[in-house]
Amino acid sequence: MDIRRLPASQGLVWFRQAIDLGARNPRAVFGAAALAIIALYAAVLALALLMGLLLAGSKASGQPPGLGLVMAVAVPLTLAVMLLVPVLLGGLMHVIRETEAGRPAHARDVFVPLRSGKGRQLAWLGLVQVALAVVGGVLMVAVAGSDYWRDYLEAMQAAMQGATPAVPQPQNGGLLFLVQLVFNYFSYGLMLFAIPLMLFSGNGLVDALRNALRASVSNIGANLVAGVLFVGALLLAAVVVALLASLLAVLGGAIHPALGALLTMLTMLGFAGVVLVLVVGAAYLAWRDTFGDAGMPPPVVQVHGFEA
């Protein structure tokens, strides 16, 4: 596939365009994002409930559950959630693409890939994500040292128990930051480009990963500009939303604690939906401008004030 070389300033263009995504059909786009989040939460909740039932059964029998039994339950369910993530992201990207093309779209279309062979192909990206997580963990341990991660986990466990542990310092802190930055850039780039390449460009898994890697290298400037802008905007918005959620919790709690909790949950759900639309929409825009989208209608050309 041909890859268009784009200037670094294109990252700013994607950022601006992503903010306007959903304006044509906000009910479909943001409704699809909400459905995707709810589906993922439902899957995670099912995993937590099954683990809770397993622990409750072990307490009733007076024996702790064996590690083998816990892994036999947790690993398949965790993999199922990981396989679901790229399918739902692809479904949201499908809704965004249909909306931007001016075609009818509905929030429930986020589940369209689940009913097609494309969804089964996208699910393989979940396993790729698992493999990347393993590789990333090995790299982090190699750079920071195994003692750091052991001490870090112990510190987190102590903090959850109310203690104030000393924060461990990794070996090669600067190198660790650089390795994390580079690894995260390519891992996220692979996933976000591979989804539209498989869903819209007809690539298989291997071709999608190869072309995603090429796009991540060829347009690193534009991709990094877009990434920095989104991270900065996300951090700023997270502070504002946290303050708003706290205010709504206090106001709603003055009427009834359940109302305060509900308002907080809805605020956080809305924020998560907006962030999801921005990230997935920006990935779609980057794929479209990098590889082209034959499924979009041709642009309208203005000739002497008349449409041609």
C-alpha positions in Angstrom: 0.0 0.0 0.0 1.1 3.5 -0.8 1.8 5.7 2.3 1.3 9.5 1.9 4.1 11.5 3.5 2.5 14.1 5.7 4.0 17.2 7.4 4.2 17.4 11.2 1.5 20.1 11.1 -1.0 17.5 10.0 -1.2 16.4 13.6 -2.7 19.7 14.5 -5.2 19.3 11.7 -6.2 15.9 13.0 -6.6 17.4 16.5 -8.9 20.1 15.2 -10.9 17.8 13.0 -11.4 15.2 15.8 -13.0 17.9 18.0 -15.7 18.3 15.3 -16.4 14.6 14.9 -19.9 13.6 15.7 -21.3 17.0 14.9 -23.3 15.6 12.0 -24.9 12.8 14.0 -24.0 13.1 17.7 -26.6 10.6 18.7 -25.0 7.9 16.7 -21.4 8.7 17.4 -21.5 9.4 21.1 -24.2 6.7 21.6 -21.9 4.2 20.0 -19.1 5.2 22.3 -21.4 4.9 25.3 -22.5 1.4 24.2 -18.9 0.3 23.7 -17.9 1.5 27.2 -21.0 -0.2 28.7 -20.2 -3.5 26.9 -16.6 -3.4 28.2 -17.7 -2.6 31.7 -20.2 -5.5 31.5 -17.5 -7.9 30.4 -15.2 -6.7 33.2 -18.0 -6.9 35.8 -18.8 -10.5 34.6 -15.1 -11.3 35.2 -15.2 -9.8 38.7 -18.4 -11.5 39.6 -17.1 -14.9 38.6 -13.9 -14.4 40.5 -16.1 -13.3 43.5 -18.1 -16.4 43.3 -15.0 -18.5 43.1 -13.6 -16.8 46.3 -17.0 -17.1 48.0 -17.1 -20.8 47.2 -13.6 -21.4 48.6 -14.5 -19.6 51.8 -17.5 -21.7 52.3 -15.5 -24.9 51.8 -12.8 -23.6 54.2 -10.0 -24.0 51.7 -8.4 -21.2 49.6 -8.8 -21.6 45.8 -5.7 -23.1 44.2 -3.7 -21.0 41.8 -4.4 -23.3 39.0 -8.2 -22.9 39.4 -7.9 -19.1 39.7 -5.8 -19.0 36.5 -8.2 -21.4 34.7 -11.0 -18.9 35.3 -9.3 -15.6 35.1 -7.1 -16.1 32.0 -9.8 -17.1 29.5 -12.1 -14.3 30.7 -9.4 -11.7 30.6 -8.5 -12.8 27.1 -12.1 -12.6 26.1 -12.2 -8.9 27.3 -8.9 -8.2 25.4 -10.4 -9.8 22.2 -13.5 -7.6 22.5 -11.6 -4.3 22.8 -10.4 -4.0 19.1 -13.8 -5.2 17.8 -15.6 -2.5 19.7 -13.1 0.2 18.7 -13.5 -0.9 15.1 -17.3 -0.7 15.5 -17.0 2.9 16.7 -14.7 3.7 13.9 -17.2 2.3 11.5 -19.9 4.6 12.9 -17.6 7.6 12.7 -16.8 6.8 9.1 -20.4 6.3 8.0 -21.3 9.6 9.7 -18.5 11.5 8.1 -19.6 10.1 4.7 -23.1 11.3 5.2 -24.6 7.8 5.3 -27.2 6.7 7.8 -25.7 5.4 11.1 -27.0 4.4 14.4 -25.4 3.9 17.8 -26.1 0.1 17.7 -23.9 -0.1 14.6 -20.9 -0.3 17.0 -21.7 -4.0 17.1 -21.7 -4.4 13.3 -18.1 -6.0 13.3 -19.3 -8.7 15.8 -21.7 -10.0 13.2 -19.2 -10.2 10.4 -15.9 -11.9 9.5 -14.2 -8.5 10.0 -14.9 -8.7 13.7 -13.3 -12.1 14.0 -10.2 -10.7 12.3 -10.1 -7.7 14.5 -10.2 -9.9 17.6 -6.8 -11.2 16.7 -5.5 -7.8 17.5 -6.4 -8.5 21.2 -3.8 -11.3 21.2 -1.3 -9.0 19.6 -1.9 -6.5 22.4 -1.3 -9.2 25.0 1.9 -10.1 23.2 3.0 -6.5 23.2 2.2 -6.2 26.9 4.5 -9.2 27.6 7.3 -7.8 25.5 6.9 -4.4 27.1 7.0 -6.0 30.6 10.2 -7.8 29.7 11.8 -4.6 28.4 10.8 -2.7 31.5 12.3 -5.3 33.8 15.5 -5.5 31.8 16.0 -1.7 32.0 14.7 -0.9 35.5 15.9 -4.1 37.2 13.7 -6.9 38.7 14.2 -5.6 42.2 12.5 -2.3 41.3 9.3 -3.9 40.1 9.2 -6.2 43.1 9.7 -3.2 45.5 7.2 -1.2 43.5 4.5 -3.9 43.8 5.2 -4.2 47.6 4.9 -0.4 47.9 1.6 -0.4 46.1 0.3 -3.1 48.3 1.4 -1.3 51.5 -0.2 1.9 50.2 -3.6 0.1 49.7 -3.3 -1.0 53.3 -3.0 2.6 54.5 0.8 2.7 55.0 3.1 5.4 53.6 5.9 3.4 51.9 9.0 4.8 50.3 8.8 5.0 46.6 11.5 2.8 45.0 13.8 4.3 42.3 14.5 2.3 39.1 17.9 1.8 37.7 18.5 3.8 34.5 15.6 6.1 35.1 16.2 8.3 32.0 16.6 5.2 29.8 13.5 3.7 31.2 11.5 6.8 30.3 12.9 6.8 26.8 12.2 3.0 26.3 8.6 3.4 27.6 8.0 6.4 25.3 9.3 4.7 22.2 7.6 1.4 23.0 4.2 3.0 23.8 4.3 5.0 20.6 4.8 2.0 18.4 2.4 -0.3 20.3 -0.4 2.3 20.2 0.4 3.1 16.6 0.3 -0.5 15.6 -3.1 -1.0 17.2 -4.8 2.2 16.0 -3.6 2.0 12.4 -4.2 -1.8 12.2 -7.9 -1.6 13.1 -8.9 0.6 10.0 -6.4 -1.2 7.8 -8.2 -4.5 8.5 -11.7 -3.1 8.7 -11.7 -0.7 5.7 -8.5 -1.5 3.6 -9.0 -5.2 3.5 -5.6 -6.1 5.0 -5.0 -9.3 6.8 -3.5 -9.3 10.3 0.2 -9.5 9.1 -0.3 -7.0 6.3 -2.1 -4.6 8.7 0.6 -4.8 11.3 3.3 -4.2 8.7 1.6 -1.3 7.1 0.8 0.2 10.5 4.5 0.0 11.4 5.4 1.7 8.1 2.9 4.5 8.8 4.2 5.0 12.3 7.7 5.4 11.0 6.9 7.5 7.8 4.8 10.1 9.6 6.3 10.1 13.0 6.2 13.9 13.2 2.5 14.2 12.5 1.7 11.3 14.8 3.7 12.7 17.7 2.2 16.2 17.4 -1.3 14.7 17.5 -0.4 12.5 20.4 1.1 15.3 22.5 -1.9 17.5 21.8 -4.4 14.8 22.8 -2.5 13.9 25.9 -2.2 17.5 27.0 -5.9 18.2 26.3 -6.8 14.9 28.1 -4.9 15.9 31.3 -6.4 19.4 31.3 -10.0 18.1 30.7 -9.5 15.3 33.4 -8.8 18.0 36.0 -11.9 20.0 35.0 -14.1 16.9 34.9 -12.9 15.7 38.3 -13.8 19.0 39.8 -17.2 18.9 38.1 -17.8 15.4 39.3 -16.9 16.3 42.8 -19.3 19.3 42.7 -22.1 17.2 41.4 -21.4 14.5 44.0 -21.8 17.1 46.8 -24.9 18.7 45.3 -26.6 15.4 44.5 -25.5 13.9 47.8 -27.2 16.7 49.7 -30.5 15.3 48.3 -29.6 11.6 48.4 -26.3 9.7 48.4 -27.5 7.5 45.5 -28.2 10.7 43.4 -24.7 12.0 44.0 -23.2 8.7 43.0 -25.4 8.5 39.9 -24.4 12.1 38.8 -20.7 11.3 39.3 -21.0 8.1 37.3 -22.8 9.8 34.4 -20.2 12.6 34.3 -17.4 10.1 34.2 -19.2 8.0 31.5 -19.7 11.1 29.4 -16.1 12.1 29.7 -14.9 8.6 28.8 -17.2 8.6 25.8 -15.9 12.0 24.5 -12.3 10.8 25.0 -13.0 7.5 23.2 -14.6 9.4 20.2 -11.6 11.8 20.0 -9.0 9.0 20.1 -10.7 6.6 17.8 -11.8 9.4 15.5 -8.2 10.8 15.3 -7.0 7.3 14.4 -9.6 7.1 11.6 -8.5 10.5 10.3 -4.8 9.5 10.4 -5.5 6.3 8.5 -7.7 8.2 5.9 -5.0 10.8 5.2 -2.2 8.3 5.3 -3.6 5.5 3.1 -6.7 7.1 1.5 -10.3 6.0 1.8 -12.1 4.9 -1.3 -15.3 4.5 0.6 -15.7 8.3 1.1 -17.7 10.4 -1.4 -15.6 12.7 -3.6 -15.3 16.3 -2.3 -17.5 19.0 -3.6 -15.6 21.4 -5.9 -16.6 25.1 -6.0 -16.4 26.7 -9.5 -17.3 30.4 -9.7 -19.5 30.1 -6.7 -21.5 27.1 -8.1 -21.1 23.5 -7.0 -19.6 21.2 -9.7 
